[in-house]
């Protein structure tokens, strides 16, 4: 890895390849250098979350124009592949994307596709702010899964956070009322649950493979699975629809890159608190693009859900440091 050697040595090694430019070298160094720069980390995470929020708005616009959910997921993954391949070429060649666990990656891709379908579906069925807020339930589901599947000892504080978080979910969803579509709420919560489930898989895969390898094989498997249905569904896109698809792919990939790099410059407990800024972006895009404003109950339930997630991340960071 580049962070294990000096910059001068890295430059000497990379300089042997005429195709590697100075800016590409700097990009590789930034990605692989481990330093503690909290403000830089927070800024990167904020930019990454802003990019994801824009992607969410583009998904909703694309769906409103008639593009099928399966097509949205397909193009989101296809557009990420050139970025990952470029990273591999800049940092040692395509061999860096090899894996000895293809079956584990296939299983992760299966769960990942379900999670992406549900998350995108929640964005389509619900107002942006509500769909975004219900996605904050992922850390709560992660605690439940760690207790059930991994047999981890969950302390009183995290159980209280889980209870507070689910109370916030009930306040936002308001079962039995027509405040927001119940189907949309269930789909969004299903997406949050799958994200939590995938986190246990990624934790296992991370023991042997780097994040770019995990993302690469997820994209490859996703494209392979979705290629046939997308071919059957395909209808010519208008220039506006192509721009929407290109935009959601690029913003999604950029967001993933930024939030990943941010974790190399700051502590998880502080950096991940920036994720909740997505609610502000979602409320703004919902108002500007779709003429919708968050419900009053969202502003009541969201603080409980956000506080629960922050407590869980804080406690898990303390436990991991022991």
PyMOL commands that set and color helices and strands:
alter all, ss='L'
color gray80, all
select helices_A, chain A and resi 2-4+7-14+22-32+38-64+69-90+94-97+102-125+128-135+138-148+156-173+182-205+211-233+239-262+268-290+296-321
alter helices_A, ss='H'
color red, helices_A
deselect
rebuild
show_as cartoon
